[in-house]
Amino acid sequence: MLLVVTFSLGIVLTLIPLPGVLEWFRPHWLLLILIYWMRAVPRSVGFVVAWVLGFGLDSIQGAVIGQYPLVFVVVALLVSMTRNQSTYF
């Protein structure tokens, strides 16, 4: 339940319009939340969740189909590859 709430909040924060100058400094909230949950609960959040979130963001924003899913899955791969390395720090 908490996963759904935080991912929904990430989508809302991504879609809120900002003034032109501040738009350059907006973080990609949904991707940051995905990275957090992949590190916190790796068995529940993986590549399928990353692809579904990316595809949903593509359809909501009207971007080129496949742009966000590709980025989200590549970031998910990098997070899963470096998960064991960074647990000691």
VEXGUDO-175956 format. One record per residue (C-alpha): x, y, z; residue in one letter. Coordinates in steps of 0.001 Angstrom, whole numbers. Layout:
N
<pagu east="X" north="Y" up="Z" residuo="a"/>
...
***
This chain:
89
<pagu east="0" north="0" up="0" residuo="m"/>
<pagu east="2806" north="2365" up="869" residuo="l"/>
<pagu east="4477" north="1615" up="-2473" residuo="l"/>
<pagu east="1352" north="2638" up="-4372" residuo="v"/>
<pagu east="988" north="5855" up="-2348" residuo="v"/>
<pagu east="4606" north="6914" up="-2844" residuo="t"/>
<pagu east="4594" north="6099" up="-6564" residuo="f"/>
<pagu east="1338" north="8040" up="-6955" residuo="s"/>
<pagu east="2892" north="10975" up="-5107" residuo="l"/>
<pagu east="5888" north="10770" up="-7440" residuo="g"/>
<pagu east="3625" north="10941" up="-10488" residuo="i"/>
<pagu east="1777" north="13949" up="-9039" residuo="v"/>
<pagu east="5039" north="15744" up="-8246" residuo="l"/>
<pagu east="6281" north="15031" up="-11770" residuo="t"/>
<pagu east="3130" north="16451" up="-13368" residuo="l"/>
<pagu east="2793" north="19642" up="-11304" residuo="i"/>
<pagu east="3666" north="22575" up="-13574" residuo="p"/>
<pagu east="6428" north="24919" up="-12462" residuo="l"/>
<pagu east="7437" north="28352" up="-13756" residuo="p"/>
<pagu east="9868" north="28298" up="-16688" residuo="g"/>
<pagu east="13034" north="29017" up="-14695" residuo="v"/>
<pagu east="12303" north="26428" up="-12002" residuo="l"/>
<pagu east="11515" north="23709" up="-14551" residuo="e"/>
<pagu east="15247" north="23220" up="-15171" residuo="w"/>
<pagu east="15853" north="22389" up="-11501" residuo="f"/>
<pagu east="13018" north="19877" up="-11046" residuo="r"/>
<pagu east="14237" north="16418" up="-10043" residuo="p"/>
<pagu east="12635" north="13394" up="-11645" residuo="h"/>
<pagu east="10622" north="12386" up="-8589" residuo="w"/>
<pagu east="9283" north="9115" up="-9904" residuo="l"/>
<pagu east="12764" north="7859" up="-10773" residuo="l"/>
<pagu east="14124" north="8891" up="-7366" residuo="l"/>
<pagu east="11289" north="7072" up="-5597" residuo="i"/>
<pagu east="11894" north="4000" up="-7771" residuo="l"/>
<pagu east="15581" north="4001" up="-6818" residuo="i"/>
<pagu east="14709" north="4298" up="-3135" residuo="y"/>
<pagu east="12239" north="1404" up="-3194" residuo="w"/>
<pagu east="14582" north="-783" up="-5228" residuo="m"/>
<pagu east="17206" north="-322" up="-2527" residuo="r"/>
<pagu east="14767" north="-692" up="384" residuo="a"/>
<pagu east="12668" north="-3660" up="-819" residuo="v"/>
<pagu east="14429" north="-5272" up="-3779" residuo="p"/>
<pagu east="12174" north="-8343" up="-3785" residuo="r"/>
<pagu east="9011" north="-6282" up="-4266" residuo="s"/>
<pagu east="10243" north="-3618" up="-6674" residuo="v"/>
<pagu east="12172" north="-4702" up="-9735" residuo="g"/>
<pagu east="12388" north="-4441" up="-13482" residuo="f"/>
<pagu east="8704" north="-5063" up="-14135" residuo="v"/>
<pagu east="7671" north="-2262" up="-11783" residuo="v"/>
<pagu east="10242" north="25" up="-13419" residuo="a"/>
<pagu east="8899" north="-781" up="-16880" residuo="w"/>
<pagu east="5253" north="-320" up="-15840" residuo="v"/>
<pagu east="6014" north="3041" up="-14188" residuo="l"/>
<pagu east="7941" north="4194" up="-17250" residuo="g"/>
<pagu east="5188" north="3128" up="-19620" residuo="f"/>
<pagu east="2585" north="4836" up="-17450" residuo="g"/>
<pagu east="4626" north="8033" up="-17427" residuo="l"/>
<pagu east="4978" north="7817" up="-21217" residuo="d"/>
<pagu east="1237" north="7566" up="-21643" residuo="s"/>
<pagu east="488" north="10356" up="-19152" residuo="i"/>
<pagu east="3005" north="12837" up="-20542" residuo="q"/>
<pagu east="2501" north="11920" up="-24191" residuo="g"/>
<pagu east="6188" north="11199" up="-24730" residuo="a"/>
<pagu east="7623" north="8838" up="-27312" residuo="v"/>
<pagu east="6460" north="5342" up="-26366" residuo="i"/>
<pagu east="9359" north="3463" up="-24844" residuo="g"/>
<pagu east="11459" north="6457" up="-23802" residuo="q"/>
<pagu east="10786" north="6337" up="-20064" residuo="y"/>
<pagu east="10528" north="2534" up="-19773" residuo="p"/>
<pagu east="13986" north="2199" up="-21314" residuo="l"/>
<pagu east="15480" north="4771" up="-18943" residuo="v"/>
<pagu east="13740" north="3320" up="-15892" residuo="f"/>
<pagu east="14825" north="-258" up="-16679" residuo="v"/>
<pagu east="18437" north="813" up="-17308" residuo="v"/>
<pagu east="18492" north="2690" up="-13992" residuo="v"/>
<pagu east="16906" north="-346" up="-12301" residuo="a"/>
<pagu east="19666" north="-2521" up="-13767" residuo="l"/>
<pagu east="22344" north="-157" up="-12470" residuo="l"/>
<pagu east="20732" north="-52" up="-9020" residuo="v"/>
<pagu east="20490" north="-3828" up="-8854" residuo="s"/>
<pagu east="24113" north="-4221" up="-9990" residuo="m"/>
<pagu east="25450" north="-1780" up="-7367" residuo="t"/>
<pagu east="23173" north="-2805" up="-4500" residuo="r"/>
<pagu east="25652" north="-5257" up="-2991" residuo="n"/>
<pagu east="28601" north="-2927" up="-3395" residuo="q"/>
<pagu east="27066" north="-8" up="-1533" residuo="s"/>
<pagu east="25596" north="-1908" up="1430" residuo="t"/>
<pagu east="28945" north="-1809" up="3210" residuo="y"/>
<pagu east="29204" north="1988" up="3211" residuo="f"/>
***
